[in-house]
């Protein structure tokens, strides 16, 4: 199987460079993951399925699956690395080079198109405006000068050496303290991620403090965006907790 500048030789457990003939030996995890993806083109495989292979029980951990995907992409380089797609909350999918983007592929419709990405960027701006407009209206009605947007940025590094920025965006200084605990939750969780496709995360709290908007911006060439809105109408809302972080697979 040819993958860009490499040829995958499963029986030897290696990637062979097409020009130099040099063999890049794959680890047990990388060989297991890559073999399954190539044998099931166009099919989304979960991390659990990739960790089991043909066995009923996992042969490797799900963290090892994520690390293997990252290493394989890094080794292949573009454009071959783009053959391995991430399907949010579901798993990974192999789409051979040259396949038409319009061809029906299971899970492919869930990938973010450039048009959708632009729409999400606009929605992110709108979300920030929704947070600031009520305060702006209240301030102008009392003939006060509108305060500027305040931001607080934290940087976190994971075991792979990736840096992720967690930014608080608010039109009220008092909201920064209320939102800081949610930013701390995210930074602590991102630091334990084996690998994350995100390079920046923005937090915005609604004026009534009953909705938290989380927008994550991708680190790759596809510039993926993931947007989540969390509502909590209790007197003391709790938008982010360990159970929620595990449920939404925030590292992916």
KOLVOVO-101871 format. One record per residue (C-alpha): residue number from 1; residue in three letters; x, y, z. Coordinates in Angstrom, 2 decimals. Layout:
<atom><num>NUM</num><residuo>ala</residuo><X>X</X><Y>Y</Y><Z>Z</Z></atom>
...
This chain:
<atom><num>1</num><residuo>unk</residuo><X>0.00</X><Y>0.00</Y><Z>0.00</Z></atom>
<atom><num>2</num><residuo>unk</residuo><X>1.55</X><Y>3.31</Y><Z>-1.12</Z></atom>
<atom><num>3</num><residuo>unk</residuo><X>1.17</X><Y>6.24</Y><Z>1.29</Z></atom>
<atom><num>4</num><residuo>unk</residuo><X>2.72</X><Y>9.32</Y><Z>-0.29</Z></atom>
<atom><num>5</num><residuo>unk</residuo><X>6.48</X><Y>8.92</Y><Z>-0.20</Z></atom>
<atom><num>6</num><residuo>unk</residuo><X>6.24</X><Y>5.64</Y><Z>1.76</Z></atom>
<atom><num>7</num><residuo>unk</residuo><X>5.10</X><Y>2.09</Y><Z>1.01</Z></atom>
<atom><num>8</num><residuo>unk</residuo><X>3.44</X><Y>0.22</Y><Z>3.88</Z></atom>
<atom><num>9</num><residuo>unk</residuo><X>4.73</X><Y>-3.37</Y><Z>4.15</Z></atom>
<atom><num>10</num><residuo>unk</residuo><X>2.66</X><Y>-4.99</Y><Z>6.95</Z></atom>
<atom><num>11</num><residuo>unk</residuo><X>4.40</X><Y>-8.38</Y><Z>6.84</Z></atom>
<atom><num>12</num><residuo>unk</residuo><X>7.70</X><Y>-6.61</Y><Z>7.64</Z></atom>
<atom><num>13</num><residuo>unk</residuo><X>6.05</X><Y>-4.16</Y><Z>10.04</Z></atom>
<atom><num>14</num><residuo>unk</residuo><X>7.58</X><Y>-1.12</Y><Z>8.39</Z></atom>
<atom><num>15</num><residuo>unk</residuo><X>7.17</X><Y>1.91</Y><Z>6.16</Z></atom>
<atom><num>16</num><residuo>unk</residuo><X>9.63</X><Y>1.83</Y><Z>3.24</Z></atom>
<atom><num>17</num><residuo>unk</residuo><X>10.74</X><Y>5.14</Y><Z>1.71</Z></atom>
<atom><num>18</num><residuo>unk</residuo><X>10.00</X><Y>5.00</Y><Z>-2.02</Z></atom>
<atom><num>19</num><residuo>unk</residuo><X>13.18</X><Y>6.83</Y><Z>-3.11</Z></atom>
<atom><num>20</num><residuo>unk</residuo><X>15.86</X><Y>5.84</Y><Z>-0.60</Z></atom>
<atom><num>21</num><residuo>unk</residuo><X>14.52</X><Y>2.36</Y><Z>0.16</Z></atom>
<atom><num>22</num><residuo>unk</residuo><X>15.08</X><Y>3.04</Y><Z>3.87</Z></atom>
<atom><num>23</num><residuo>unk</residuo><X>12.76</X><Y>1.11</Y><Z>6.19</Z></atom>
<atom><num>24</num><residuo>unk</residuo><X>11.05</X><Y>2.83</Y><Z>9.09</Z></atom>
<atom><num>25</num><residuo>unk</residuo><X>10.16</X><Y>0.12</Y><Z>11.60</Z></atom>
<atom><num>26</num><residuo>unk</residuo><X>6.78</X><Y>0.54</Y><Z>13.26</Z></atom>
<atom><num>27</num><residuo>unk</residuo><X>6.09</X><Y>-0.14</Y><Z>16.91</Z></atom>
<atom><num>28</num><residuo>unk</residuo><X>3.55</X><Y>-2.81</Y><Z>17.87</Z></atom>
<atom><num>29</num><residuo>unk</residuo><X>0.92</X><Y>-0.12</Y><Z>18.50</Z></atom>
<atom><num>30</num><residuo>unk</residuo><X>1.60</X><Y>1.74</Y><Z>15.22</Z></atom>
<atom><num>31</num><residuo>unk</residuo><X>1.47</X><Y>-1.50</Y><Z>13.18</Z></atom>
<atom><num>32</num><residuo>unk</residuo><X>-1.81</X><Y>-2.59</Y><Z>14.81</Z></atom>
<atom><num>33</num><residuo>unk</residuo><X>-3.50</X><Y>0.79</Y><Z>14.26</Z></atom>
<atom><num>34</num><residuo>unk</residuo><X>-2.26</X><Y>1.41</Y><Z>10.70</Z></atom>
<atom><num>35</num><residuo>unk</residuo><X>-3.13</X><Y>-2.13</Y><Z>9.54</Z></atom>
<atom><num>36</num><residuo>unk</residuo><X>-6.72</X><Y>-1.83</Y><Z>10.74</Z></atom>
<atom><num>37</num><residuo>unk</residuo><X>-7.24</X><Y>1.62</Y><Z>9.23</Z></atom>
<atom><num>38</num><residuo>unk</residuo><X>-5.93</X><Y>0.54</Y><Z>5.81</Z></atom>
<atom><num>39</num><residuo>unk</residuo><X>-7.94</X><Y>-2.71</Y><Z>5.86</Z></atom>
<atom><num>40</num><residuo>unk</residuo><X>-11.13</X><Y>-0.72</Y><Z>6.53</Z></atom>
<atom><num>41</num><residuo>unk</residuo><X>-10.98</X><Y>2.31</Y><Z>4.17</Z></atom>
<atom><num>42</num><residuo>unk</residuo><X>-13.80</X><Y>4.81</Y><Z>4.62</Z></atom>
<atom><num>43</num><residuo>unk</residuo><X>-14.97</X><Y>3.21</Y><Z>7.87</Z></atom>
<atom><num>44</num><residuo>unk</residuo><X>-14.75</X><Y>5.05</Y><Z>11.19</Z></atom>
<atom><num>45</num><residuo>unk</residuo><X>-13.06</X><Y>2.90</Y><Z>13.83</Z></atom>
<atom><num>46</num><residuo>unk</residuo><X>-13.26</X><Y>3.80</Y><Z>17.52</Z></atom>
<atom><num>47</num><residuo>unk</residuo><X>-10.20</X><Y>3.91</Y><Z>19.77</Z></atom>
<atom><num>48</num><residuo>unk</residuo><X>-11.49</X><Y>0.74</Y><Z>21.46</Z></atom>
<atom><num>49</num><residuo>unk</residuo><X>-11.81</X><Y>-1.09</Y><Z>18.13</Z></atom>
<atom><num>50</num><residuo>unk</residuo><X>-8.32</X><Y>0.03</Y><Z>17.11</Z></atom>
<atom><num>51</num><residuo>unk</residuo><X>-6.91</X><Y>-1.12</Y><Z>20.46</Z></atom>
<atom><num>52</num><residuo>unk</residuo><X>-8.42</X><Y>-4.62</Y><Z>20.08</Z></atom>
<atom><num>53</num><residuo>unk</residuo><X>-7.57</X><Y>-5.48</Y><Z>16.47</Z></atom>
<atom><num>54</num><residuo>unk</residuo><X>-8.98</X><Y>-8.96</Y><Z>15.74</Z></atom>
<atom><num>55</num><residuo>unk</residuo><X>-9.09</X><Y>-9.77</Y><Z>19.44</Z></atom>
<atom><num>56</num><residuo>unk</residuo><X>-12.11</X><Y>-9.45</Y><Z>21.75</Z></atom>
<atom><num>57</num><residuo>unk</residuo><X>-9.99</X><Y>-7.79</Y><Z>24.43</Z></atom>
<atom><num>58</num><residuo>unk</residuo><X>-7.74</X><Y>-4.72</Y><Z>24.04</Z></atom>
<atom><num>59</num><residuo>unk</residuo><X>-4.16</X><Y>-5.47</Y><Z>23.02</Z></atom>
<atom><num>60</num><residuo>unk</residuo><X>-2.99</X><Y>-1.90</Y><Z>23.71</Z></atom>
<atom><num>61</num><residuo>unk</residuo><X>-4.38</X><Y>1.06</Y><Z>25.65</Z></atom>
<atom><num>62</num><residuo>unk</residuo><X>-6.53</X><Y>3.76</Y><Z>24.04</Z></atom>
<atom><num>63</num><residuo>unk</residuo><X>-3.81</X><Y>6.29</Y><Z>24.93</Z></atom>
<atom><num>64</num><residuo>unk</residuo><X>-1.39</X><Y>4.19</Y><Z>22.89</Z></atom>
<atom><num>65</num><residuo>unk</residuo><X>-3.82</X><Y>4.40</Y><Z>19.96</Z></atom>
<atom><num>66</num><residuo>unk</residuo><X>-3.83</X><Y>8.22</Y><Z>20.12</Z></atom>
<atom><num>67</num><residuo>unk</residuo><X>-0.03</X><Y>8.32</Y><Z>20.33</Z></atom>
<atom><num>68</num><residuo>unk</residuo><X>0.28</X><Y>5.88</Y><Z>17.40</Z></atom>
<atom><num>69</num><residuo>unk</residuo><X>-1.99</X><Y>8.05</Y><Z>15.21</Z></atom>
<atom><num>70</num><residuo>unk</residuo><X>0.11</X><Y>11.13</Y><Z>16.01</Z></atom>
<atom><num>71</num><residuo>unk</residuo><X>3.42</X><Y>9.34</Y><Z>15.27</Z></atom>
<atom><num>72</num><residuo>unk</residuo><X>2.16</X><Y>7.79</Y><Z>12.00</Z></atom>
<atom><num>73</num><residuo>unk</residuo><X>0.94</X><Y>11.16</Y><Z>10.73</Z></atom>
<atom><num>74</num><residuo>unk</residuo><X>4.23</X><Y>12.79</Y><Z>11.69</Z></atom>
<atom><num>75</num><residuo>unk</residuo><X>6.24</X><Y>10.08</Y><Z>9.91</Z></atom>
<atom><num>76</num><residuo>unk</residuo><X>4.16</X><Y>10.11</Y><Z>6.70</Z></atom>
<atom><num>77</num><residuo>unk</residuo><X>4.07</X><Y>13.89</Y><Z>6.36</Z></atom>
<atom><num>78</num><residuo>unk</residuo><X>1.72</X><Y>15.65</Y><Z>3.97</Z></atom>
<atom><num>79</num><residuo>unk</residuo><X>-0.21</X><Y>14.81</Y><Z>1.89</Z></atom>
<atom><num>80</num><residuo>unk</residuo><X>-0.32</X><Y>11.20</Y><Z>3.16</Z></atom>
<atom><num>81</num><residuo>unk</residuo><X>-0.92</X><Y>12.25</Y><Z>6.78</Z></atom>
<atom><num>82</num><residuo>unk</residuo><X>-4.25</X><Y>13.80</Y><Z>5.74</Z></atom>
<atom><num>83</num><residuo>unk</residuo><X>-5.49</X><Y>10.32</Y><Z>4.74</Z></atom>
<atom><num>84</num><residuo>unk</residuo><X>-6.05</X><Y>9.59</Y><Z>8.43</Z></atom>
<atom><num>85</num><residuo>unk</residuo><X>-9.09</X><Y>11.61</Y><Z>9.49</Z></atom>
<atom><num>86</num><residuo>unk</residuo><X>-10.24</X><Y>12.34</Y><Z>13.04</Z></atom>
<atom><num>87</num><residuo>unk</residuo><X>-14.01</X><Y>11.89</Y><Z>13.45</Z></atom>
<atom><num>88</num><residuo>unk</residuo><X>-14.90</X><Y>13.83</Y><Z>16.66</Z></atom>
<atom><num>89</num><residuo>unk</residuo><X>-16.35</X><Y>11.66</Y><Z>19.46</Z></atom>
<atom><num>90</num><residuo>unk</residuo><X>-16.22</X><Y>8.54</Y><Z>17.22</Z></atom>
<atom><num>91</num><residuo>unk</residuo><X>-12.64</X><Y>7.66</Y><Z>16.28</Z></atom>
<atom><num>92</num><residuo>unk</residuo><X>-10.45</X><Y>7.63</Y><Z>13.17</Z></atom>
<atom><num>93</num><residuo>unk</residuo><X>-10.93</X><Y>6.89</Y><Z>9.48</Z></atom>
<atom><num>94</num><residuo>unk</residuo><X>-8.60</X><Y>6.13</Y><Z>6.57</Z></atom>
<atom><num>95</num><residuo>unk</residuo><X>-9.44</X><Y>7.72</Y><Z>3.20</Z></atom>
<atom><num>96</num><residuo>unk</residuo><X>-6.97</X><Y>6.85</Y><Z>0.38</Z></atom>
<atom><num>97</num><residuo>unk</residuo><X>-5.21</X><Y>9.64</Y><Z>-1.50</Z></atom>
<atom><num>98</num><residuo>unk</residuo><X>-7.02</X><Y>10.78</Y><Z>-4.61</Z></atom>
<atom><num>99</num><residuo>unk</residuo><X>-10.48</X><Y>9.77</Y><Z>-3.44</Z></atom>
<atom><num>100</num><residuo>unk</residuo><X>-13.05</X><Y>12.38</Y><Z>-4.36</Z></atom>
<atom><num>101</num><residuo>unk</residuo><X>-14.21</X><Y>14.47</Y><Z>-1.42</Z></atom>
<atom><num>102</num><residuo>unk</residuo><X>-17.77</X><Y>14.22</Y><Z>-2.74</Z></atom>
<atom><num>103</num><residuo>unk</residuo><X>-17.68</X><Y>10.40</Y><Z>-2.62</Z></atom>
<atom><num>104</num><residuo>unk</residuo><X>-19.94</X><Y>9.00</Y><Z>0.11</Z></atom>
<atom><num>105</num><residuo>unk</residuo><X>-17.75</X><Y>7.87</Y><Z>2.98</Z></atom>
<atom><num>106</num><residuo>unk</residuo><X>-19.09</X><Y>6.82</Y><Z>6.36</Z></atom>
<atom><num>107</num><residuo>unk</residuo><X>-18.48</X><Y>9.63</Y><Z>8.83</Z></atom>
<atom><num>108</num><residuo>unk</residuo><X>-16.96</X><Y>11.92</Y><Z>6.18</Z></atom>
<atom><num>109</num><residuo>unk</residuo><X>-19.95</X><Y>14.22</Y><Z>6.32</Z></atom>
<atom><num>110</num><residuo>unk</residuo><X>-19.08</X><Y>14.98</Y><Z>9.92</Z></atom>
<atom><num>111</num><residuo>unk</residuo><X>-15.75</X><Y>16.55</Y><Z>9.02</Z></atom>
<atom><num>112</num><residuo>unk</residuo><X>-15.66</X><Y>20.31</Y><Z>9.00</Z></atom>
<atom><num>113</num><residuo>unk</residuo><X>-15.57</X><Y>21.86</Y><Z>5.54</Z></atom>
<atom><num>114</num><residuo>unk</residuo><X>-13.82</X><Y>25.22</Y><Z>4.97</Z></atom>
<atom><num>115</num><residuo>unk</residuo><X>-17.23</X><Y>26.86</Y><Z>4.56</Z></atom>
<atom><num>116</num><residuo>unk</residuo><X>-18.40</X><Y>25.40</Y><Z>7.86</Z></atom>
<atom><num>117</num><residuo>unk</residuo><X>-15.17</X><Y>26.50</Y><Z>9.57</Z></atom>
<atom><num>118</num><residuo>unk</residuo><X>-15.72</X><Y>30.07</Y><Z>8.39</Z></atom>
<atom><num>119</num><residuo>unk</residuo><X>-19.29</X><Y>29.91</Y><Z>9.67</Z></atom>
<atom><num>120</num><residuo>unk</residuo><X>-18.08</X><Y>28.70</Y><Z>13.05</Z></atom>
<atom><num>121</num><residuo>unk</residuo><X>-15.55</X><Y>31.53</Y><Z>13.21</Z></atom>
<atom><num>122</num><residuo>unk</residuo><X>-18.37</X><Y>34.00</Y><Z>12.59</Z></atom>
<atom><num>123</num><residuo>unk</residuo><X>-20.49</X><Y>32.29</Y><Z>15.24</Z></atom>
<atom><num>124</num><residuo>unk</residuo><X>-17.61</X><Y>32.56</Y><Z>17.70</Z></atom>
<atom><num>125</num><residuo>unk</residuo><X>-17.48</X><Y>36.32</Y><Z>17.14</Z></atom>
<atom><num>126</num><residuo>unk</residuo><X>-21.25</X><Y>36.50</Y><Z>17.50</Z></atom>
<atom><num>127</num><residuo>unk</residuo><X>-21.06</X><Y>34.56</Y><Z>20.77</Z></atom>
<atom><num>128</num><residuo>unk</residuo><X>-18.62</X><Y>37.11</Y><Z>22.17</Z></atom>
<atom><num>129</num><residuo>unk</residuo><X>-20.89</X><Y>39.93</Y><Z>21.02</Z></atom>
<atom><num>130</num><residuo>unk</residuo><X>-23.89</X><Y>38.28</Y><Z>22.66</Z></atom>
<atom><num>131</num><residuo>unk</residuo><X>-21.95</X><Y>38.31</Y><Z>25.91</Z></atom>
<atom><num>132</num><residuo>unk</residuo><X>-20.96</X><Y>41.98</Y><Z>25.64</Z></atom>
<atom><num>133</num><residuo>unk</residuo><X>-24.08</X><Y>43.60</Y><Z>24.09</Z></atom>
<atom><num>134</num><residuo>unk</residuo><X>-26.30</X><Y>43.43</Y><Z>27.24</Z></atom>
<atom><num>135</num><residuo>unk</residuo><X>-23.59</X><Y>45.09</Y><Z>29.31</Z></atom>
<atom><num>136</num><residuo>unk</residuo><X>-23.01</X><Y>47.65</Y><Z>26.56</Z></atom>
<atom><num>137</num><residuo>unk</residuo><X>-26.70</X><Y>48.52</Y><Z>26.46</Z></atom>
<atom><num>138</num><residuo>unk</residuo><X>-26.90</X><Y>48.85</Y><Z>30.23</Z></atom>
<atom><num>139</num><residuo>unk</residuo><X>-23.82</X><Y>51.04</Y><Z>30.35</Z></atom>
<atom><num>140</num><residuo>unk</residuo><X>-24.95</X><Y>53.37</Y><Z>27.57</Z></atom>
<atom><num>141</num><residuo>unk</residuo><X>-28.39</X><Y>53.74</Y><Z>29.14</Z></atom>
<atom><num>142</num><residuo>unk</residuo><X>-26.70</X><Y>55.09</Y><Z>32.26</Z></atom>
<atom><num>143</num><residuo>unk</residuo><X>-24.33</X><Y>57.31</Y><Z>30.26</Z></atom>
<atom><num>144</num><residuo>unk</residuo><X>-21.25</X><Y>55.37</Y><Z>31.30</Z></atom>
<atom><num>145</num><residuo>unk</residuo><X>-18.30</X><Y>54.56</Y><Z>29.10</Z></atom>
<atom><num>146</num><residuo>unk</residuo><X>-18.31</X><Y>50.95</Y><Z>27.85</Z></atom>
<atom><num>147</num><residuo>unk</residuo><X>-15.47</X><Y>48.90</Y><Z>29.39</Z></atom>
<atom><num>148</num><residuo>unk</residuo><X>-13.22</X><Y>47.08</Y><Z>26.92</Z></atom>
<atom><num>149</num><residuo>unk</residuo><X>-13.16</X><Y>43.29</Y><Z>26.60</Z></atom>
<atom><num>150</num><residuo>unk</residuo><X>-10.93</X><Y>41.76</Y><Z>29.24</Z></atom>
<atom><num>151</num><residuo>unk</residuo><X>-8.86</X><Y>38.65</Y><Z>28.58</Z></atom>
<atom><num>152</num><residuo>unk</residuo><X>-6.85</X><Y>36.28</Y><Z>30.71</Z></atom>
<atom><num>153</num><residuo>unk</residuo><X>-4.60</X><Y>33.75</Y><Z>28.95</Z></atom>
<atom><num>154</num><residuo>unk</residuo><X>-3.07</X><Y>30.59</Y><Z>30.42</Z></atom>
<atom><num>155</num><residuo>unk</residuo><X>-0.57</X><Y>28.34</Y><Z>28.64</Z></atom>
<atom><num>156</num><residuo>unk</residuo><X>-0.42</X><Y>24.61</Y><Z>29.26</Z></atom>
<atom><num>157</num><residuo>unk</residuo><X>2.01</X><Y>21.96</Y><Z>27.93</Z></atom>
<atom><num>158</num><residuo>unk</residuo><X>1.23</X><Y>18.25</Y><Z>27.60</Z></atom>
<atom><num>159</num><residuo>unk</residuo><X>3.62</X><Y>15.26</Y><Z>27.63</Z></atom>
<atom><num>160</num><residuo>unk</residuo><X>4.20</X><Y>15.62</Y><Z>23.86</Z></atom>
<atom><num>161</num><residuo>unk</residuo><X>5.48</X><Y>19.16</Y><Z>24.36</Z></atom>
<atom><num>162</num><residuo>unk</residuo><X>2.46</X><Y>20.77</Y><Z>22.70</Z></atom>
<atom><num>163</num><residuo>unk</residuo><X>1.41</X><Y>24.19</Y><Z>23.97</Z></atom>
<atom><num>164</num><residuo>unk</residuo><X>-2.29</X><Y>24.99</Y><Z>24.30</Z></atom>
<atom><num>165</num><residuo>unk</residuo><X>-3.62</X><Y>28.46</Y><Z>25.15</Z></atom>
<atom><num>166</num><residuo>unk</residuo><X>-6.72</X><Y>28.73</Y><Z>27.34</Z></atom>
<atom><num>167</num><residuo>unk</residuo><X>-8.20</X><Y>32.23</Y><Z>27.06</Z></atom>
<atom><num>168</num><residuo>unk</residuo><X>-10.99</X><Y>33.85</Y><Z>29.07</Z></atom>
<atom><num>169</num><residuo>unk</residuo><X>-13.00</X><Y>36.43</Y><Z>27.11</Z></atom>
<atom><num>170</num><residuo>unk</residuo><X>-15.43</X><Y>38.64</Y><Z>29.04</Z></atom>
<atom><num>171</num><residuo>unk</residuo><X>-16.78</X><Y>42.17</Y><Z>29.15</Z></atom>
<atom><num>172</num><residuo>unk</residuo><X>-16.89</X><Y>42.17</Y><Z>32.95</Z></atom>
<atom><num>173</num><residuo>unk</residuo><X>-13.90</X><Y>42.10</Y><Z>35.26</Z></atom>
<atom><num>174</num><residuo>unk</residuo><X>-16.02</X><Y>40.32</Y><Z>37.89</Z></atom>
<atom><num>175</num><residuo>unk</residuo><X>-16.58</X><Y>37.39</Y><Z>35.51</Z></atom>
<atom><num>176</num><residuo>unk</residuo><X>-12.85</X><Y>36.61</Y><Z>35.29</Z></atom>
<atom><num>177</num><residuo>unk</residuo><X>-12.76</X><Y>35.26</Y><Z>38.84</Z></atom>
<atom><num>178</num><residuo>unk</residuo><X>-15.94</X><Y>33.22</Y><Z>38.28</Z></atom>
<atom><num>179</num><residuo>unk</residuo><X>-14.53</X><Y>31.74</Y><Z>35.05</Z></atom>
<atom><num>180</num><residuo>unk</residuo><X>-11.01</X><Y>31.11</Y><Z>36.36</Z></atom>
<atom><num>181</num><residuo>unk</residuo><X>-11.99</X><Y>27.79</Y><Z>37.97</Z></atom>
<atom><num>182</num><residuo>unk</residuo><X>-13.28</X><Y>26.52</Y><Z>34.62</Z></atom>
<atom><num>183</num><residuo>unk</residuo><X>-10.07</X><Y>27.61</Y><Z>32.91</Z></atom>
<atom><num>184</num><residuo>unk</residuo><X>-8.11</X><Y>25.75</Y><Z>35.62</Z></atom>
<atom><num>185</num><residuo>unk</residuo><X>-10.18</X><Y>22.61</Y><Z>35.01</Z></atom>
<atom><num>186</num><residuo>unk</residuo><X>-9.32</X><Y>22.73</Y><Z>31.31</Z></atom>
<atom><num>187</num><residuo>unk</residuo><X>-5.61</X><Y>23.48</Y><Z>31.73</Z></atom>
<atom><num>188</num><residuo>unk</residuo><X>-5.22</X><Y>20.61</Y><Z>34.22</Z></atom>
<atom><num>189</num><residuo>unk</residuo><X>-7.02</X><Y>18.23</Y><Z>31.87</Z></atom>
<atom><num>190</num><residuo>unk</residuo><X>-5.13</X><Y>19.31</Y><Z>28.73</Z></atom>
<atom><num>191</num><residuo>unk</residuo><X>-1.81</X><Y>18.82</Y><Z>30.54</Z></atom>
<atom><num>192</num><residuo>unk</residuo><X>-2.66</X><Y>15.12</Y><Z>30.93</Z></atom>
<atom><num>193</num><residuo>unk</residuo><X>-3.62</X><Y>14.61</Y><Z>27.27</Z></atom>
<atom><num>194</num><residuo>unk</residuo><X>-1.31</X><Y>12.25</Y><Z>25.38</Z></atom>
<atom><num>195</num><residuo>unk</residuo><X>-1.90</X><Y>14.32</Y><Z>22.27</Z></atom>
<atom><num>196</num><residuo>unk</residuo><X>-4.40</X><Y>17.06</Y><Z>21.38</Z></atom>
<atom><num>197</num><residuo>unk</residuo><X>-5.31</X><Y>18.51</Y><Z>17.97</Z></atom>
<atom><num>198</num><residuo>unk</residuo><X>-6.19</X><Y>21.85</Y><Z>19.59</Z></atom>
<atom><num>199</num><residuo>unk</residuo><X>-3.87</X><Y>24.86</Y><Z>19.94</Z></atom>
<atom><num>200</num><residuo>unk</residuo><X>-6.23</X><Y>27.45</Y><Z>21.44</Z></atom>
<atom><num>201</num><residuo>unk</residuo><X>-9.35</X><Y>27.37</Y><Z>23.62</Z></atom>
<atom><num>202</num><residuo>unk</residuo><X>-11.60</X><Y>30.38</Y><Z>24.33</Z></atom>
<atom><num>203</num><residuo>unk</residuo><X>-14.11</X><Y>30.62</Y><Z>27.19</Z></atom>
<atom><num>204</num><residuo>unk</residuo><X>-17.02</X><Y>33.12</Y><Z>27.17</Z></atom>
<atom><num>205</num><residuo>unk</residuo><X>-19.71</X><Y>33.41</Y><Z>29.85</Z></atom>
<atom><num>206</num><residuo>unk</residuo><X>-23.16</X><Y>34.81</Y><Z>29.07</Z></atom>
<atom><num>207</num><residuo>unk</residuo><X>-24.27</X><Y>38.02</Y><Z>30.78</Z></atom>
<atom><num>208</num><residuo>unk</residuo><X>-26.73</X><Y>36.17</Y><Z>33.05</Z></atom>
<atom><num>209</num><residuo>unk</residuo><X>-23.93</X><Y>33.65</Y><Z>33.89</Z></atom>
<atom><num>210</num><residuo>unk</residuo><X>-26.11</X><Y>30.70</Y><Z>32.90</Z></atom>
<atom><num>211</num><residuo>unk</residuo><X>-24.34</X><Y>29.66</Y><Z>29.68</Z></atom>
<atom><num>212</num><residuo>unk</residuo><X>-20.65</X><Y>28.94</Y><Z>29.08</Z></atom>
<atom><num>213</num><residuo>unk</residuo><X>-19.37</X><Y>28.92</Y><Z>25.49</Z></atom>
<atom><num>214</num><residuo>unk</residuo><X>-16.19</X><Y>26.93</Y><Z>24.74</Z></atom>
<atom><num>215</num><residuo>unk</residuo><X>-14.55</X><Y>27.31</Y><Z>21.32</Z></atom>
<atom><num>216</num><residuo>unk</residuo><X>-11.47</X><Y>25.20</Y><Z>20.42</Z></atom>
<atom><num>217</num><residuo>unk</residuo><X>-9.24</X><Y>26.02</Y><Z>17.44</Z></atom>
<atom><num>218</num><residuo>unk</residuo><X>-7.25</X><Y>23.29</Y><Z>15.68</Z></atom>
<atom><num>219</num><residuo>unk</residuo><X>-3.47</X><Y>23.18</Y><Z>15.31</Z></atom>
<atom><num>220</num><residuo>unk</residuo><X>-3.34</X><Y>21.44</Y><Z>11.91</Z></atom>
<atom><num>221</num><residuo>unk</residuo><X>-3.63</X><Y>22.72</Y><Z>8.35</Z></atom>
<atom><num>222</num><residuo>unk</residuo><X>-7.36</X><Y>21.97</Y><Z>8.31</Z></atom>
<atom><num>223</num><residuo>unk</residuo><X>-7.97</X><Y>24.65</Y><Z>10.98</Z></atom>
<atom><num>224</num><residuo>unk</residuo><X>-10.72</X><Y>22.59</Y><Z>12.65</Z></atom>
<atom><num>225</num><residuo>unk</residuo><X>-13.02</X><Y>24.32</Y><Z>15.12</Z></atom>
<atom><num>226</num><residuo>unk</residuo><X>-15.09</X><Y>22.68</Y><Z>17.84</Z></atom>
<atom><num>227</num><residuo>unk</residuo><X>-17.74</X><Y>24.73</Y><Z>19.64</Z></atom>
<atom><num>228</num><residuo>unk</residuo><X>-19.65</X><Y>23.70</Y><Z>22.77</Z></atom>
<atom><num>229</num><residuo>unk</residuo><X>-22.36</X><Y>25.57</Y><Z>24.71</Z></atom>
<atom><num>230</num><residuo>unk</residuo><X>-23.12</X><Y>24.47</Y><Z>28.28</Z></atom>
<atom><num>231</num><residuo>unk</residuo><X>-26.23</X><Y>25.71</Y><Z>30.08</Z></atom>
<atom><num>232</num><residuo>unk</residuo><X>-26.82</X><Y>25.53</Y><Z>33.84</Z></atom>
<atom><num>233</num><residuo>unk</residuo><X>-29.77</X><Y>27.42</Y><Z>35.31</Z></atom>
<atom><num>234</num><residuo>unk</residuo><X>-29.06</X><Y>26.65</Y><Z>38.95</Z></atom>
<atom><num>235</num><residuo>unk</residuo><X>-28.30</X><Y>29.45</Y><Z>41.39</Z></atom>
<atom><num>236</num><residuo>unk</residuo><X>-24.69</X><Y>28.22</Y><Z>41.55</Z></atom>
<atom><num>237</num><residuo>unk</residuo><X>-23.92</X><Y>26.79</Y><Z>38.10</Z></atom>
<atom><num>238</num><residuo>unk</residuo><X>-21.28</X><Y>24.10</Y><Z>37.58</Z></atom>
<atom><num>239</num><residuo>unk</residuo><X>-20.45</X><Y>24.08</Y><Z>33.88</Z></atom>
<atom><num>240</num><residuo>unk</residuo><X>-17.30</X><Y>21.94</Y><Z>33.90</Z></atom>
<atom><num>241</num><residuo>unk</residuo><X>-16.47</X><Y>18.95</Y><Z>36.08</Z></atom>
<atom><num>242</num><residuo>unk</residuo><X>-14.34</X><Y>15.77</Y><Z>35.67</Z></atom>
<atom><num>243</num><residuo>unk</residuo><X>-17.36</X><Y>13.71</Y><Z>34.57</Z></atom>
<atom><num>244</num><residuo>unk</residuo><X>-18.23</X><Y>16.18</Y><Z>31.80</Z></atom>
<atom><num>245</num><residuo>unk</residuo><X>-14.61</X><Y>16.36</Y><Z>30.59</Z></atom>
<atom><num>246</num><residuo>unk</residuo><X>-14.49</X><Y>12.58</Y><Z>30.22</Z></atom>
<atom><num>247</num><residuo>unk</residuo><X>-17.88</X><Y>12.45</Y><Z>28.48</Z></atom>
<atom><num>248</num><residuo>unk</residuo><X>-17.01</X><Y>14.96</Y><Z>25.74</Z></atom>
<atom><num>249</num><residuo>unk</residuo><X>-13.44</X><Y>13.61</Y><Z>25.16</Z></atom>
<atom><num>250</num><residuo>unk</residuo><X>-11.99</X><Y>17.12</Y><Z>25.37</Z></atom>
<atom><num>251</num><residuo>unk</residuo><X>-8.50</X><Y>15.94</Y><Z>24.29</Z></atom>
<atom><num>252</num><residuo>unk</residuo><X>-9.74</X><Y>14.90</Y><Z>20.82</Z></atom>
